[in-house]
Structure formats: C-alpha cells, structure tokens
C-alpha cells in the first residue's frame, strides 16, 4: 500500500544552516506526491531522501520569498530531464506569476508540457485534483507578501467491520462488491447491505501552513487535521519579532493545534538565530498547549500521517 507520510527535505527559514537546508516538504498520499515550498538545494535533498521527480504530482508554493521557491528551477528541470510523463500541477500566488515565470525558465533546458500552472487569487480557492483521492484547498494567509496555506482532505467513507462480515458469511470477492455496490446476496440467500457491516470512516486531513501571522485562515486550514505542518520560526520570547515579520512562534503553533483538534503537530521553518541547544524549547513551548503528538522536524525525517482509529469489533449501531 502506498504510504501516507511527510518527507522533510529541508526545514530552515530564510538562511540555511549546517543542519537545516532551505524548506522542502514532500507529502506522499496514496501514490501522489505534493511538494511544498522547494527551497534551494531541494533536488539534492531528494537524492538523500531516496525520492525522485517521478514521485511529484503537485508543486505547491506558498509565496515567493527565496527560502520557499529557489529550488523550483532544479525541480522543474529534473522533471523534464527524468522524463516524467504524468501531469504535475503547480499552484502558486497569481501575484507572483512573474517570479514563477523566471524560476521556471531560469536557464537553458528542454522543457516539457507536463507542468500545468494553477495560479491562486482571492481569499480561498478549491483546486481541481481530478481523480486524486482528496481535495486540495488554498487560503490566503497574513504575511508581508501574498502567501497561501494548503489543506488536503480525503472524503468521508465507511470502514468494513470484519466481525459483522463474518457473521453474515460475506467473504472474498463479496466484500469488494458490498463496498462498491452497497448490497450483495449472501451464501444463505439473505440480502446484506453495506450499512449493516460498516461504520462511518472520517476522511483524513493534512494542512500545510508556512509564513503567516495569526489569522482566521490558519484555523480554517488546521481544523480537525490529522497532520498539521506549520511554521514555528520563533520562540515565545521573540513573539514581537514574529508579529513584525509575519511569522508564528512555537507556542502559537501549539495553541492553534489545541484549538483546532489537531492530532499530530509538526513544527518547521526554524530561524537560524537559534542553535541546536535551543531546539527542545520549541517542542516544550508548543506542548504546553497541545497534548497530542508534537514533533520538531529534522531534515530527512519521515513523519507518518497518524493511522486511522480502529473500528469497533463488536455489534454496531445501524447507520442512519
């Protein structure tokens, strides 16, 4: 089964450090790969992480500050050089279309037609994801330049309950038919419905929030997310600087996660002003508000989307 996880290609903010490359985050989801904010050095980090241009189906740029986009030329050219045949959608703020054009055509290479540009404008946008098993929305954030956050959302569905299937003699190919058609005839001649053998399954959600001050859009993106990847550029003592430059602190990220019911909080985009010895404080400050899983990423980390909660094993209440 294809993984659902986050591959961290870089996690610094404006200035890379010895231990943190410029930004780059590949969210892998059922055979799709959403590359968020490829900063300088992303192509090489992909080699270290063991992922390739063929894994990318979306390039999602939040804004056109360099640490979030200077890796675009290498990624675009690698997609062409490696002969990626599937479409790659590229979402970015429409106000930065001139920057996108320069980045996409930064040097001489033989371009291909697989990249489809999806410029964003307005406060919110629903992106056409075709036959992908999720929807993708973008919302305008609060930063000195136009910036967007992204939210991936899987539709709600049902989970089959093995005990209920067994009790009705539904096995093998009948299980798939029941899932797809909603009802089947059991070996004993009874008609069995999907509702009798399943429980509601909440679709999983992931959100990606980079450079922004606190704003309503942050909470809209993060609401009920299983995985929230969010900037925590500053520690709490520098909250004034965070507000001035349009960023969040680790403590603010923790409060957002707590308020929004986030399951797994992933802190990223760390300012170069802090040393390795300061890193435990990011998690401590975020965890003061958020009692779920909290991680400060390191480059080349692989962070799984939290597994679904298991359905009940015993008798179920009919849906209705």
Secondary structure, DSSP 8 states (H G I E B T S, - for coil): ---EEEEEEE-B-SS--SS--S-EEEEEETTEEEEE---TTHHHHHHHHT--GGG-SEEE----SGGGTTTHHHHHHHHHHTT--S-EEEEEEGGGHHHHHHHHTSS-----S-EEEEEE-SSEEEE--TT-SSEEEEEE--SSS--EEEEEE---EEEE-HHHHHHTT--THHHHHHHHHSEEE-TTS-EEEGGGGEEEE---EEEEE-S--S-HHHHHHHTT-SEEEEE--B-GGGHHHHHHHT--BHHHHHHHHHHHT-SEEEEE-B-TTS-GGGHHHHHHHHHTT--SEEEE--TT-EEE--------SS------
